[in-house]
Amino acid sequence: MRRLNRKKTLNLMKELDAFPKVPESYVETSASGGTVSLIAFTTIAFLTIMEFMVYRDTWMKYEYEVDKDFTSKLRINIDITVAMRCQYVGADVLDLAETMVASADGLIYEPVVFDLTPQQKELQRMLQLIQSRLQEEHSLQDVIFKSAFKSPSTSLPPREDNSLQSPDACRIHGHLYVNKVAGNFHITVGKAIPHPRGHAHLAALVSHESYNFSHRIDHLSFGELIPGIINPLDGTEKIASDHNQMFQYFITVVPTKLHTYKISAETHQFSVTERERVINHAAGSHGVSGIFMKYDISSLMVTVTEEHMPFWQFLVRLCGIIGGIFSTTGILHGFGRFVAEIIFCRFRLGSHRSTSVPLPDGHTSNHLPLITDNNTH
């Protein structure tokens, strides 16, 4: 009984075999089949390598939600050089809540030489080239996110020359903490003083001939300072064509949470539009000479997450490549043989029909000769 049950089980398993075996004596090989097989194996190897490269790579996933954090402070990281002496300029922030944050709370005024050294100019040109490429190819931003904390710092290197030239510019660098509302960071003539209706600058003691708001923005960012991240205004340089000139930057700040396999940080992305004009009250161009950065906080928060293809998905795609190539090449090879057989059969049939058989009376017959026993012997 046990043997009968085993035989029945084996027979049932044989009937369920989805991979029937064909004896090798029944298999016919051909040169065309070998050529197609070689092409199929080469294609499978190439696509497998490409798929493995895709599996090793990662991509950035963007998710959007409403920013509910409106009580925390916003950090502004600043490194700007203005072509005026430090005693002539002042920087501060005034937000929509009429709250003034003075530069003394976190900014340093450092007398420097405005002209850059050859090494510093090379870094600035590199930053400007990256900025132009980022405007054309937005996908490069994902590469910058993934290389954060691994790329070298984008700040200008220290001067390597011991120039005896007296400082003619002022480097304003450091960071400020402001309310998470729209505000205006500005650099203008004179130091800021508190005022009941806002604030004012002591500009009366500075002559208009000494105004020069040519400036270079080595770094400007919002939120946590992340080395390797390149912001839209890094490397920007503006040369004033007039003493009374205003430079305006309109900035939209987007809170961003960055999660990669290397870091997890809270930072802020921003977009910017620029405008500059000469102050001329007689011509109707009113305002104050200086550098004004008006920023607004977006109500949306972006979460950027680095993702990787799961291993099971890689196996499924790999099986699809191998099975698909084998099936497709088999179908194409069978179709090609079918077409070739039809063409060759018609060619052979036409050659037999055109065969002429001479008759005893001198005539010819185009009919096919009959195959008789005498012809076969």
Wavefront OBJ file of the C-alpha trace (Angstrom):
o trace
v 0.000 0.000 0.000
v 2.796 2.369 0.855
v 4.475 1.644 -2.484
v 1.205 2.312 -4.320
v 0.766 5.591 -2.485
v 4.328 6.586 -3.327
v 3.797 5.750 -6.978
v 0.585 7.742 -7.073
v 2.337 10.672 -5.426
v 5.234 10.497 -7.883
v 2.856 10.277 -10.838
v 0.930 13.275 -9.534
v 4.143 15.269 -9.141
v 5.182 14.308 -12.672
v 1.865 15.582 -14.016
v 2.421 18.863 -12.227
v 5.893 19.288 -13.764
v 5.930 22.641 -15.549
v 9.440 22.006 -16.912
v 9.207 18.876 -19.069
v 12.516 17.378 -20.135
v 13.154 16.727 -23.824
v 15.719 14.042 -24.775
v 18.824 15.470 -26.370
v 18.350 13.208 -29.405
v 15.118 15.100 -30.163
v 16.727 18.531 -29.952
v 17.950 20.062 -33.202
v 20.599 22.787 -33.035
v 21.419 25.296 -35.735
v 23.897 28.055 -36.432
v 21.152 30.680 -36.422
v 19.962 29.477 -33.019
v 23.493 29.673 -31.646
v 23.855 33.231 -32.969
v 20.583 34.310 -31.388
v 21.587 32.632 -28.107
v 24.899 34.499 -28.094
v 23.089 37.804 -28.685
v 20.603 36.973 -25.903
v 23.356 36.117 -23.394
v 25.250 39.309 -24.244
v 22.109 41.425 -23.832
v 21.271 39.749 -20.526
v 24.790 40.377 -19.200
v 24.692 44.048 -20.242
v 21.236 44.696 -18.771
v 22.175 42.838 -15.574
v 25.192 45.112 -15.067
v 23.065 48.202 -15.734
v 20.386 46.981 -13.321
v 23.004 46.365 -10.626
v 24.250 49.947 -11.050
v 20.668 51.183 -10.618
v 20.339 49.010 -7.506
v 23.489 50.531 -5.989
v 22.305 54.088 -6.642
v 19.914 56.039 -4.430
v 17.412 58.804 -5.094
v 15.816 61.607 -3.111
v 12.128 61.494 -2.223
v 10.319 64.794 -1.590
v 7.295 65.020 0.703
v 5.343 68.188 1.540
v 3.363 69.110 4.621
v 2.240 72.204 6.510
v 4.898 73.648 8.810
v 3.341 73.766 12.285
v 6.459 75.016 14.059
v 5.978 78.765 14.352
v 7.446 79.386 17.810
v 11.077 78.454 17.231
v 13.797 80.849 16.157
v 15.265 80.998 12.669
v 19.027 81.088 12.302
v 20.578 83.227 9.547
v 24.183 82.452 8.577
v 25.913 85.437 6.969
v 29.284 86.038 5.328
v 29.198 89.218 3.226
v 32.020 91.572 2.269
v 31.126 95.206 1.498
v 33.561 97.590 -0.201
v 33.325 100.173 2.608
v 35.146 100.618 5.867
v 33.577 98.963 8.886
v 32.957 102.236 10.731
v 30.757 103.416 7.863
v 28.329 100.470 7.632
v 25.811 98.798 9.920
v 23.776 95.600 9.635
v 20.640 94.498 11.453
v 17.309 92.711 11.006
v 13.814 94.151 11.326
v 10.865 91.741 11.043
v 7.138 92.314 10.544
v 6.583 92.232 14.306
v 8.741 95.375 14.540
v 11.384 93.364 16.390
v 14.914 94.544 15.701
v 17.895 92.216 15.980
v 21.145 94.158 16.072
v 24.285 92.854 14.428
v 26.069 92.962 17.774
v 24.100 89.871 18.807
v 26.160 87.556 16.601
v 27.899 89.313 13.702
v 31.587 90.214 13.475
v 32.912 93.225 11.551
v 36.340 92.404 10.140
v 38.413 94.908 8.091
v 39.672 93.172 4.935
v 40.899 93.861 1.409
v 38.035 93.634 -1.100
v 40.097 92.271 -4.008
v 40.551 88.504 -3.926
v 43.746 86.537 -4.337
v 44.140 84.203 -7.351
v 43.280 81.159 -5.205
v 40.160 82.836 -3.832
v 39.111 83.949 -7.320
v 39.408 80.360 -8.524
v 37.024 79.149 -5.806
v 34.597 81.970 -6.569
v 34.582 81.072 -10.293
v 33.913 77.449 -9.363
v 30.941 78.479 -7.194
v 29.531 80.668 -9.962
v 29.878 77.800 -12.451
v 28.043 75.435 -10.086
v 25.292 78.024 -9.603
v 24.781 78.329 -13.367
v 24.630 74.534 -13.749
v 22.146 74.251 -10.880
v 19.828 76.700 -12.625
v 19.898 74.575 -15.788
v 19.902 71.086 -14.224
v 17.837 70.972 -11.039
v 18.586 67.266 -10.516
v 22.117 68.224 -9.431
v 20.600 69.418 -6.153
v 20.023 65.760 -5.224
v 23.747 65.094 -5.690
v 24.555 68.009 -3.368
v 22.140 66.691 -0.731
v 23.680 63.211 -0.832
v 27.222 64.611 -0.617
v 26.487 66.854 2.377
v 29.146 66.690 5.105
v 31.387 64.816 2.653
v 32.193 67.728 0.343
v 34.813 70.297 1.314
v 33.730 73.603 2.786
v 32.594 76.226 0.279
v 33.963 79.159 2.309
v 36.790 81.225 0.876
v 40.276 80.090 1.889
v 42.383 82.550 3.888
v 44.638 84.927 2.035
v 48.007 83.395 1.284
v 49.741 86.707 0.557
v 51.002 89.130 3.194
v 49.754 92.239 1.465
v 50.684 95.540 3.037
v 47.618 97.144 1.474
v 45.393 98.794 4.039
v 41.895 97.273 4.423
v 39.356 98.985 2.200
v 36.338 96.716 2.876
v 34.399 95.179 5.733
v 33.619 91.502 6.087
v 30.406 90.950 8.063
v 30.122 87.323 9.114
v 28.475 85.241 11.817
v 24.879 84.270 12.547
v 21.689 85.791 13.954
v 18.576 84.260 15.523
v 15.336 85.906 14.395
v 11.621 85.251 14.731
v 10.121 82.825 12.258
v 8.255 85.563 10.389
v 9.016 87.673 7.345
v 11.756 90.205 7.867
v 14.407 92.368 6.295
v 18.139 91.949 6.817
v 19.947 94.980 5.499
v 23.374 96.565 5.372
v 23.396 100.333 4.951
v 25.349 103.418 5.908
v 25.801 104.105 9.625
v 25.299 102.052 12.747
v 21.753 101.116 13.736
v 20.145 102.803 16.729
v 16.818 101.865 18.356
v 13.829 104.055 17.612
v 10.275 104.090 19.066
v 8.777 103.620 15.614
v 11.323 101.169 14.310
v 15.000 101.927 13.955
v 17.361 104.352 12.254
v 20.972 104.538 11.076
v 23.524 107.243 11.827
v 24.344 108.148 8.232
v 24.610 111.924 8.543
v 28.316 111.839 9.361
v 29.248 109.835 6.237
v 29.767 111.690 2.961
v 28.000 110.437 -0.162
v 31.322 110.196 -2.018
v 32.409 107.372 0.287
v 29.296 105.276 -0.464
v 30.245 102.070 -2.242
v 27.936 99.115 -1.849
v 29.839 96.806 -4.130
v 29.657 93.522 -2.286
v 30.417 89.838 -2.412
v 28.220 87.182 -0.789
v 30.496 84.318 0.188
v 27.734 82.547 2.112
v 24.097 83.093 3.047
v 21.900 80.338 4.463
v 19.035 79.760 6.847
v 18.816 77.133 9.557
v 21.461 74.638 10.577
v 24.831 75.187 8.925
v 25.621 72.115 6.785
v 29.067 71.943 5.120
v 28.941 71.020 1.449
v 25.507 72.531 0.766
v 25.648 75.258 -1.886
v 23.016 77.972 -1.496
v 21.641 80.149 -4.312
v 23.569 83.306 -3.362
v 26.946 81.730 -2.569
v 29.645 83.251 -4.769
v 27.524 86.252 -5.844
v 29.444 89.471 -6.543
v 27.911 92.848 -7.409
v 29.820 95.988 -8.399
v 28.060 99.299 -7.814
v 28.014 101.702 -10.757
v 26.929 104.666 -8.605
v 27.450 105.866 -5.045
v 23.728 105.905 -4.257
v 22.802 102.398 -5.362
v 20.377 99.939 -3.817
v 20.686 96.158 -4.122
v 17.589 94.147 -3.248
v 17.219 90.395 -2.803
v 13.717 88.943 -2.389
v 14.038 85.554 -0.703
v 11.445 82.830 -0.101
v 12.592 80.414 2.617
v 11.268 76.832 2.702
v 11.839 74.779 5.905
v 13.492 71.491 4.968
v 14.179 68.275 6.843
v 17.038 66.337 5.279
v 17.380 62.602 5.955
v 20.140 60.719 4.136
v 22.194 57.642 4.964
v 24.935 59.981 6.229
v 23.136 62.800 8.041
v 19.808 63.901 9.480
v 19.432 67.658 9.797
v 16.907 70.483 9.729
v 17.837 73.206 7.288
v 16.121 75.655 4.958
v 16.154 75.963 1.191
v 15.363 79.264 -0.465
v 14.796 80.855 -3.836
v 15.764 84.416 -4.651
v 15.077 87.179 -7.154
v 17.359 90.194 -7.516
v 16.902 93.845 -8.303
v 19.233 96.835 -8.283
v 18.645 100.499 -8.991
v 20.227 103.901 -8.456
v 18.604 106.139 -5.841
v 17.671 109.438 -7.466
v 14.930 111.384 -5.706
v 14.731 113.946 -8.511
v 13.926 111.180 -11.016
v 11.384 109.526 -8.702
v 13.609 106.641 -7.612
v 13.248 106.853 -3.848
v 14.786 104.681 -1.176
v 17.961 104.207 0.833
v 21.318 103.128 -0.537
v 22.449 99.748 0.729
v 21.978 95.990 0.533
v 18.507 94.717 1.457
v 17.543 91.063 1.811
v 13.807 90.727 2.321
v 12.910 87.160 3.302
v 9.559 85.441 3.726
v 8.909 82.061 5.372
v 6.895 79.501 3.413
v 4.029 77.773 5.190
v 5.020 74.433 3.657
v 7.778 72.180 4.922
v 9.697 69.787 2.674
v 11.030 66.443 3.885
v 13.839 65.126 1.688
v 14.609 61.437 2.240
v 17.255 59.341 0.540
v 15.808 56.013 -0.605
v 17.307 52.782 -1.916
v 15.809 50.021 -4.070
v 14.822 46.982 -1.942
v 16.721 43.764 -2.639
v 13.545 41.839 -3.437
v 12.616 44.408 -6.068
v 16.072 44.052 -7.605
v 15.580 40.246 -7.837
v 12.140 40.663 -9.440
v 13.496 43.090 -12.044
v 16.448 40.788 -12.695
v 14.156 37.776 -13.246
v 12.031 39.905 -15.566
v 15.107 40.836 -17.618
v 16.347 37.242 -17.969
v 12.935 35.724 -18.713
v 11.902 38.532 -21.006
v 15.086 38.368 -23.098
v 14.828 34.585 -23.477
v 11.145 34.730 -24.445
v 11.554 37.652 -26.833
v 14.584 36.233 -28.624
v 12.864 32.838 -28.896
v 9.782 34.388 -30.476
v 11.856 36.504 -32.874
v 14.013 33.531 -33.840
v 10.950 31.344 -34.501
v 9.296 34.081 -36.548
v 12.492 34.605 -38.542
v 12.777 30.901 -39.343
v 9.107 30.816 -40.374
v 9.574 33.730 -42.794
v 12.799 32.233 -44.149
v 11.142 28.863 -44.778
v 8.259 30.504 -46.645
v 10.648 32.475 -48.857
v 12.899 29.469 -49.585
v 9.932 27.199 -50.277
v 8.525 29.634 -52.832
v 11.942 29.972 -54.426
v 12.350 26.190 -54.720
v 8.803 25.780 -56.019
v 9.427 28.400 -58.686
v 12.655 26.730 -59.805
v 10.899 23.359 -60.194
v 8.088 24.916 -62.220
v 10.538 26.442 -64.687
v 12.204 23.047 -65.437
v 11.628 21.924 -69.081
v 11.574 18.259 -70.189
v 12.491 17.439 -73.860
v 10.001 15.199 -75.787
v 10.828 12.711 -78.596
v 9.082 14.814 -81.267
v 11.312 17.814 -80.513
v 8.854 19.682 -78.261
v 9.447 20.587 -74.654
v 7.247 20.132 -71.644
v 7.315 22.508 -68.652
v 5.423 20.095 -66.443
v 7.210 18.416 -63.571
v 8.403 14.913 -64.446
v 6.687 12.062 -62.694
v 8.746 10.111 -60.243
v 8.628 6.424 -61.167
v 10.345 3.370 -59.938
v 12.804 3.578 -62.862
v 13.802 7.083 -61.835
v 14.385 6.073 -58.270
v 16.742 3.201 -59.152
l 1 2 3 4 5 6 7 8 9 10 11 12 13 14 15 16 17 18 19 20 21 22 23 24 25 26 27 28 29 30 31 32 33 34 35 36 37 38 39 40 41 42 43 44 45 46 47 48 49 50 51 52 53 54 55 56 57 58 59 60 61 62 63 64 65 66 67 68 69 70 71 72 73 74 75 76 77 78 79 80 81 82 83 84 85 86 87 88 89 90 91 92 93 94 95 96 97 98 99 100 101 102 103 104 105 106 107 108 109 110 111 112 113 114 115 116 117 118 119 120 121 122 123 124 125 126 127 128 129 130 131 132 133 134 135 136 137 138 139 140 141 142 143 144 145 146 147 148 149 150 151 152 153 154 155 156 157 158 159 160 161 162 163 164 165 166 167 168 169 170 171 172 173 174 175 176 177 178 179 180 181 182 183 184 185 186 187 188 189 190 191 192 193 194 195 196 197 198 199 200 201 202 203 204 205 206 207 208 209 210 211 212 213 214 215 216 217 218 219 220 221 222 223 224 225 226 227 228 229 230 231 232 233 234 235 236 237 238 239 240 241 242 243 244 245 246 247 248 249 250 251 252 253 254 255 256 257 258 259 260 261 262 263 264 265 266 267 268 269 270 271 272 273 274 275 276 277 278 279 280 281 282 283 284 285 286 287 288 289 290 291 292 293 294 295 296 297 298 299 300 301 302 303 304 305 306 307 308 309 310 311 312 313 314 315 316 317 318 319 320 321 322 323 324 325 326 327 328 329 330 331 332 333 334 335 336 337 338 339 340 341 342 343 344 345 346 347 348 349 350 351 352 353 354 355 356 357 358 359 360 361 362 363 364 365 366 367 368 369 370 371 372 373 374 375 376 377
